[in-house]
């Protein structure tokens, strides 16, 4: 995306991270169902764009794939 949009280096830090996030098993299934219903369009958009991104990544040239892998590795440690 950096190359496609002409961006410079994009670095980020995690902010506003929940320290005591409950486990999914602790949340009532009915509440999860309601949340999914209320966000159905958002979920559809997310899944659609995720598939587009996966296709774009799969079509990258080897050099760009390596750059992406290094970027991901660098930011997983953050």
Secondary structure, DSSP 8 states (H G I E B T S, - for coil): -HHHHT---------S--TT---GGGS-HHHHHHHHHHTHHHHHHHHHHHHHHHHHHHTS-HHHHHHHHHHHHHHH--
